Amino acid sequence: MKLNLSLRLKVTFINTMVLIICSVILTITTSFSVSRSIDKIGMTSSAVSKPIIQQTVPKKVYNNNTIENNKITQAQTITQAAQMEKDKLAATSIISMLAVIVLGCIITYLTTGKSLESVKKLNDEIKDISEHNLSKKINEEGAEDEIKELTKSFNNMLVRIDDAFETQKQFSLNVAHELRTPLSVIQMKIDVFKKRKEQTTEDYKKLIGVIEKNNNRLSKVVEELLSICNRDNIERKDQINFDKIIKSIIVELREVASEKNINIDIDENMNVNAAKAFYGNEQLLYRAIYNLIENSIKYNIENGYVNIYLNEENDFISIVITNSGIGIEKEDYENIFKPFYRVDKSRSRKIGGSGLGLSIVKTIIDHHNGNIRVESDNSGSKFTIKIRYN
């Protein structure tokens, strides 16, 4: 049967066991040492008694037998006295040992309670924290000990949880907004359509066109949301050829780039060690690189450019995509990888982005044990992906 003891009782029990062991060892050692000393004293007393008797007892009064009997009697008396002292010592030692153990147990229990007051206080403060007051911090005053370190660690954890809650809350609001906008447009068009007494074929076509456009937008948002959420257990068993993937994407996006007369240039000296095999999820990596190149075209200027470089750096594969786009402010470097974040909301709406593209890119790269960073100025942006070889 498992006993649910408090921490105070557990510490007291452990300390009491240690105290009992130490007391027993000390008592046995001391008793043995004192017993030996008493025995030595008894033997010395017996040896000294012989000349004393011979000096104090006249030979003419006592014969040899009488003197010998006196010696034996005196030796027995000394031995009995020594044994009595040893028995007293043993009894005293045991009583003292038990007293020390009991007293030590009581003192340990009291001091442990005092020592654990800070733990109890920390526990009480933690109980007051809920999802509604995660920003509340626990008092970190006190000595620089393990409890204070635990308090600091807990406060740091609260900060991370609070950030996660805020991110999740903002994410939910953004999702609701993204889904509500096309639904509102559809509902508005339907209401206007129903108010008309007569509807022409052209009216039906316009209504269907609006519904189809916004339905496609809704479908894209839902699909991209699922892409972000379903990345926990991805398979990475495809042997990846980044050169082939990049060239395939360029062929697919040539027509889109030509609409703005954007030149896409691929580094012809792609330096990747063919002897090294890289395994990952080809479909996901294709989508990540596709999204980056597509964004570089979408948010570019007329007659601009997109340059792509593929290299090997030590144990990493490096993919660099530069463009002559609108640029990104430094304070937005981290934010652009957050779901639904847009640097220029009005322009993004016009272009048709959902604000999930770069978030999906980062999610895919993270799951391949890589990282992505951005650098930007007024002349354009530079995205760098680094993925370690398996």
C-alpha positions as CSV (number, residue, x, y, z in Angstrom):
1,M,0.0,0.0,0.0
2,K,1.4,3.4,-1.0
3,L,1.4,6.0,1.8
4,N,0.7,9.6,0.8
5,L,3.0,11.4,3.2
6,S,3.7,15.1,3.2
7,L,7.1,16.4,2.2
8,R,7.7,17.5,5.8
9,L,7.1,13.9,7.1
10,K,9.2,12.4,4.3
11,V,12.2,14.7,5.1
12,T,11.7,14.0,8.9
13,F,11.6,10.3,8.3
14,I,14.7,10.3,6.1
15,N,16.7,12.4,8.6
16,T,15.5,10.2,11.5
17,M,16.7,7.1,9.7
18,V,20.1,8.8,9.2
19,L,20.2,9.9,12.8
20,I,19.3,6.4,14.1
21,I,22.1,4.8,12.0
22,C,24.7,7.3,13.1
23,S,23.6,7.1,16.7
24,V,23.7,3.3,16.7
25,I,27.2,3.3,15.1
26,L,28.4,5.9,17.5
27,T,27.0,4.1,20.6
28,I,28.4,0.7,19.6
29,T,31.8,2.2,18.9
30,T,31.9,4.3,22.1
31,S,30.7,1.3,24.2
32,F,33.3,-1.0,22.8
33,S,36.1,1.5,23.3
34,V,35.1,2.2,26.9
35,S,34.7,-1.5,27.6
36,R,38.2,-2.2,26.5
37,S,39.5,0.7,28.6
38,I,37.7,-0.7,31.7
39,D,39.1,-4.2,31.0
40,K,42.6,-2.8,30.8
41,I,42.1,-0.8,34.0
42,G,40.9,-4.0,35.7
43,M,44.0,-6.0,34.5
44,T,46.3,-3.2,35.7
45,S,44.6,-3.1,39.1
46,S,45.0,-6.9,39.5
47,A,48.7,-6.7,38.7
48,V,49.3,-3.9,41.2
49,S,47.4,-5.7,44.0
50,K,50.1,-8.4,44.4
51,P,53.0,-6.2,45.8
52,I,50.5,-4.2,47.8
53,I,49.3,-7.3,49.6
54,Q,52.8,-8.5,50.1
55,Q,53.9,-5.2,51.7
56,T,50.9,-4.8,53.9
57,V,50.4,-8.3,55.2
58,P,53.1,-9.8,57.5
59,K,54.3,-13.3,56.6
60,K,54.2,-14.5,60.1
61,V,50.4,-13.9,60.4
62,Y,49.3,-15.4,57.0
63,N,50.5,-18.5,55.3
64,N,50.8,-18.8,51.5
65,N,47.3,-20.1,51.0
66,T,45.8,-17.2,52.8
67,I,47.7,-14.7,50.7
68,E,46.7,-16.5,47.5
69,N,43.0,-16.5,48.5
70,N,43.2,-12.8,49.2
71,K,44.6,-12.2,45.7
72,I,41.9,-14.2,44.1
73,T,39.1,-12.5,46.1
74,Q,40.5,-9.0,45.3
75,A,40.8,-9.9,41.6
76,Q,37.2,-11.1,41.5
77,T,36.0,-8.0,43.2
78,I,37.8,-5.8,40.6
79,T,36.3,-7.9,37.7
80,Q,32.8,-7.7,39.1
81,A,33.2,-4.0,39.6
82,A,34.4,-3.6,36.0
83,Q,31.5,-5.7,34.7
84,M,29.0,-3.6,36.7
85,E,30.5,-0.4,35.2
86,K,30.2,-1.9,31.7
87,D,26.6,-2.8,32.3
88,K,25.8,0.7,33.6
89,L,27.6,2.1,30.6
90,A,25.6,0.0,28.1
91,A,22.3,1.0,29.8
92,T,23.3,4.7,29.9
93,S,24.4,4.6,26.3
94,I,21.2,3.0,25.1
95,I,19.0,5.4,27.0
96,S,21.1,8.4,25.8
97,M,20.9,7.1,22.2
98,L,17.1,6.8,22.4
99,A,16.9,10.3,23.9
100,V,19.1,11.7,21.2
101,I,17.0,10.0,18.5
102,V,13.7,11.2,19.9
103,L,15.0,14.7,20.5
104,G,16.6,14.8,17.0
105,C,13.3,13.6,15.4
106,I,11.4,16.4,17.1
107,I,14.0,19.0,16.2
108,T,14.1,17.8,12.6
109,Y,10.3,17.9,12.3
110,L,10.2,21.5,13.6
111,T,13.1,22.8,11.6
112,T,11.8,21.1,8.5
113,G,8.5,22.8,8.9
114,K,10.3,26.1,9.1
115,S,12.5,25.4,6.1
116,L,9.5,24.4,4.0
117,E,7.5,27.6,4.7
118,S,8.9,29.1,1.5
119,V,7.7,26.0,-0.4
120,K,4.2,26.3,1.1
121,K,4.1,30.0,0.3
122,L,5.2,29.3,-3.3
123,N,2.5,26.6,-3.5
124,D,-0.2,29.0,-2.2
125,E,0.8,31.6,-4.8
126,I,0.8,29.1,-7.6
127,K,-2.8,28.0,-6.6
128,D,-4.0,31.6,-7.2
129,I,-2.8,31.6,-10.8
130,S,-5.2,30.7,-13.6
131,E,-5.7,31.3,-17.3
132,H,-7.1,34.7,-16.4
133,N,-4.1,36.1,-14.6
134,L,-1.1,34.5,-16.3
135,S,0.7,37.8,-16.3
136,K,0.9,37.8,-12.5
137,K,4.4,37.0,-11.3
138,I,5.4,35.3,-8.1
139,N,7.4,37.2,-5.6
140,E,11.1,36.4,-6.1
141,E,12.4,38.0,-2.8
142,G,14.5,36.0,-0.4
143,A,17.8,34.2,-0.2
144,E,19.5,33.0,-3.3
145,D,18.6,29.3,-2.9
146,E,16.9,26.5,-4.8
147,I,13.4,27.9,-4.0
148,K,14.3,31.2,-5.5
149,E,15.6,29.5,-8.6
150,L,12.4,27.5,-8.8
151,T,10.4,30.7,-8.5
152,K,12.3,32.3,-11.3
153,S,11.9,29.3,-13.5
154,F,8.2,29.2,-12.8
155,N,7.9,32.9,-13.6
156,N,9.7,32.4,-16.9
157,M,7.3,29.5,-17.7
158,L,4.3,31.8,-17.0
159,V,5.7,34.3,-19.4
160,R,6.0,31.7,-22.1
161,I,2.5,30.3,-21.4
162,D,1.0,33.8,-21.4
163,D,2.7,34.5,-24.8
164,A,1.3,31.2,-26.1
165,F,-2.2,32.1,-24.9
166,E,-2.0,35.5,-26.4
167,T,-0.7,34.1,-29.7
168,Q,-3.5,31.5,-29.7
169,K,-6.1,34.2,-28.9
170,Q,-4.8,36.4,-31.7
171,F,-4.7,33.5,-34.1
172,S,-8.3,32.6,-33.3
173,L,-9.4,36.2,-33.9
174,N,-7.5,36.3,-37.2
175,V,-9.1,33.1,-38.3
176,A,-12.5,34.4,-37.4
177,H,-11.8,37.6,-39.3
178,E,-10.5,35.8,-42.4
179,L,-13.5,33.5,-42.5
180,R,-16.0,36.2,-41.7
181,T,-15.0,38.6,-44.5
182,P,-15.8,36.4,-47.5
183,L,-18.9,35.1,-45.8
184,S,-20.1,38.7,-45.2
185,V,-19.5,39.5,-48.8
186,I,-21.5,36.5,-49.9
187,Q,-24.4,37.3,-47.6
188,M,-24.4,40.9,-48.7
189,K,-24.6,40.0,-52.3
190,I,-27.4,37.5,-51.6
191,D,-29.4,40.1,-49.6
192,V,-29.1,42.6,-52.5
193,F,-30.0,39.9,-55.0
194,K,-33.1,39.0,-53.1
195,K,-34.4,42.6,-52.8
196,R,-34.6,42.9,-56.5
197,K,-38.0,42.1,-57.9
198,E,-36.6,40.7,-61.1
199,Q,-33.3,39.1,-61.7
200,T,-31.6,38.9,-65.1
201,T,-29.3,36.2,-66.3
202,E,-26.4,38.7,-65.8
203,D,-27.4,39.2,-62.2
204,Y,-27.3,35.4,-61.6
205,K,-23.9,35.3,-63.2
206,K,-22.5,38.1,-61.1
207,L,-23.9,36.4,-57.9
208,I,-22.4,33.1,-58.8
209,G,-19.1,34.7,-59.6
210,V,-18.9,36.5,-56.2
211,I,-19.9,33.3,-54.4
212,E,-17.3,31.3,-56.4
213,K,-14.5,33.8,-55.7
214,N,-15.2,34.0,-52.0
215,N,-15.7,30.3,-51.7
216,N,-12.3,29.7,-53.3
217,R,-10.8,32.1,-50.8
218,L,-12.5,30.3,-47.9
219,S,-11.2,27.0,-49.2
220,K,-7.7,28.3,-49.5
221,V,-7.7,29.6,-45.9
222,V,-9.1,26.3,-44.5
223,E,-6.6,24.3,-46.5
224,E,-3.7,26.4,-45.3
225,L,-4.9,26.3,-41.7
226,L,-4.9,22.5,-41.9
227,S,-1.4,22.6,-43.4
228,I,-0.2,24.5,-40.3
229,C,-2.0,22.3,-37.8
230,N,-1.2,18.9,-39.3
231,R,2.6,18.9,-39.2
232,D,3.3,17.0,-36.0
233,N,4.2,13.7,-37.6
234,I,5.4,14.2,-41.1
235,E,7.3,11.6,-43.0
236,R,10.7,12.5,-44.2
237,K,11.7,9.5,-46.4
238,D,12.0,11.2,-49.8
239,Q,15.4,11.8,-51.3
240,I,15.3,15.5,-52.1
241,N,16.9,17.1,-55.2
242,F,16.6,20.8,-54.5
243,D,18.0,21.7,-57.9
244,K,15.2,19.8,-59.6
245,I,12.5,21.3,-57.2
246,I,13.6,24.9,-57.7
247,K,13.7,24.5,-61.5
248,S,10.3,22.9,-61.6
249,I,8.9,25.8,-59.5
250,I,10.4,28.4,-61.8
251,V,8.8,26.7,-64.8
252,E,5.4,26.8,-63.1
253,L,5.7,30.5,-62.1
254,R,7.2,31.9,-65.3
255,E,3.8,33.0,-66.6
256,V,2.9,34.7,-63.3
257,A,6.3,36.5,-63.3
258,S,5.9,37.6,-66.9
259,E,2.7,39.5,-66.1
260,K,4.9,42.0,-64.1
261,N,7.9,41.5,-66.4
262,I,9.9,40.1,-63.5
263,N,13.1,38.3,-64.4
264,I,13.8,35.0,-62.5
265,D,17.5,34.1,-62.5
266,I,18.8,30.8,-61.2
267,D,22.4,30.4,-60.1
268,E,23.9,28.2,-62.8
269,N,26.8,27.2,-60.5
270,M,24.6,25.4,-57.8
271,N,27.2,24.0,-55.5
272,V,25.6,20.9,-53.8
273,N,27.5,17.7,-53.0
274,A,25.7,15.0,-55.0
275,A,27.3,12.3,-52.9
276,K,25.4,13.5,-49.8
277,A,21.8,12.4,-49.6
278,F,19.2,14.6,-48.0
279,Y,15.9,13.0,-47.0
280,G,12.7,14.9,-46.3
281,N,9.1,15.4,-47.4
282,E,9.3,16.4,-51.0
283,Q,5.8,17.7,-51.3
284,L,6.1,20.0,-48.3
285,L,9.5,21.3,-49.2
286,Y,8.2,22.0,-52.7
287,R,5.4,24.0,-51.2
288,A,7.7,25.9,-48.9
289,I,10.1,27.0,-51.7
290,Y,7.1,27.6,-54.0
291,N,5.5,30.0,-51.5
292,L,8.7,32.0,-51.0
293,I,9.3,32.4,-54.8
294,E,5.6,33.2,-55.4
295,N,5.7,35.9,-52.6
296,S,8.9,37.3,-54.2
297,I,6.9,37.7,-57.4
298,K,3.7,38.9,-55.9
299,Y,5.2,41.6,-53.7
300,N,7.7,42.8,-56.4
301,I,7.9,45.9,-58.5
302,E,7.3,46.1,-62.2
303,N,10.3,45.0,-64.2
304,G,11.9,43.6,-61.1
305,Y,14.0,40.5,-60.5
306,V,14.1,37.3,-58.4
307,N,17.5,35.6,-57.9
308,I,17.8,32.1,-56.5
309,Y,21.0,30.5,-55.1
310,L,21.6,27.0,-53.9
311,N,24.8,26.1,-52.0
312,E,26.3,23.8,-49.5
313,E,27.8,25.3,-46.3
314,N,29.5,22.7,-44.2
315,D,26.7,20.4,-43.1
316,F,23.9,22.7,-44.3
317,I,22.1,23.1,-47.5
318,S,21.5,26.8,-48.1
319,I,18.8,28.3,-50.3
320,V,18.9,32.1,-50.8
321,I,16.1,34.0,-52.6
322,T,16.6,37.7,-53.3
323,N,14.1,40.1,-54.9
324,S,13.6,43.7,-55.8
325,G,10.4,43.9,-53.9
326,I,8.8,46.5,-51.6
327,G,11.0,45.7,-48.6
328,I,10.3,44.8,-45.0
329,E,10.9,46.8,-41.9
330,K,13.3,45.3,-39.3
331,E,10.6,45.3,-36.6
332,D,8.5,43.0,-38.9
333,Y,11.3,40.4,-39.5
334,E,9.9,38.0,-36.9
335,N,6.2,39.0,-37.3
336,I,6.0,38.1,-41.0
337,F,6.3,34.4,-40.1
338,K,3.2,34.6,-37.8
339,P,-0.1,33.4,-39.1
340,F,-2.2,36.1,-40.8
341,Y,0.4,38.9,-40.3
342,R,0.6,41.3,-43.1
343,V,3.1,44.1,-43.5
344,D,0.7,46.1,-45.8
345,K,-2.8,44.9,-45.1
346,S,-4.5,46.9,-47.9
347,R,-2.0,45.7,-50.5
348,S,-2.1,42.1,-49.3
349,R,-5.9,42.1,-49.6
350,K,-5.7,43.5,-53.1
351,I,-3.1,40.9,-54.1
352,G,-5.2,38.2,-52.5
353,G,-2.9,36.7,-49.9
354,S,-4.3,35.1,-46.8
355,G,-1.3,35.9,-44.6
356,L,-0.5,32.2,-44.0
357,G,2.1,31.6,-46.7
358,L,5.2,32.5,-44.8
359,S,3.9,30.9,-41.6
360,I,3.5,27.6,-43.6
361,V,7.0,28.0,-44.9
362,K,8.5,28.4,-41.4
363,T,6.5,25.4,-40.1
364,I,7.8,23.2,-42.9
365,I,11.4,24.3,-42.5
366,D,11.2,23.9,-38.7
367,H,10.0,20.3,-39.1
368,H,13.0,19.6,-41.3
369,N,15.4,20.9,-38.5
370,G,16.2,24.0,-40.5
371,N,15.8,27.7,-40.1
372,I,14.8,30.7,-42.2
373,R,15.7,34.3,-41.8
374,V,15.0,37.5,-43.7
375,E,17.1,40.6,-44.5
376,S,15.6,43.6,-46.2
377,D,16.1,47.3,-47.2
378,N,14.5,49.7,-49.7
379,S,16.0,47.8,-52.6
380,G,14.3,44.5,-51.8
381,S,14.4,41.4,-49.5
382,K,16.6,38.4,-49.0
383,F,15.3,35.1,-47.6
384,T,17.8,32.5,-46.5
385,I,16.9,28.9,-45.7
386,K,19.4,26.6,-44.0
387,I,18.6,22.9,-43.5
388,R,21.1,20.5,-41.9
389,Y,21.9,17.3,-43.7
390,N,20.2,14.2,-42.1
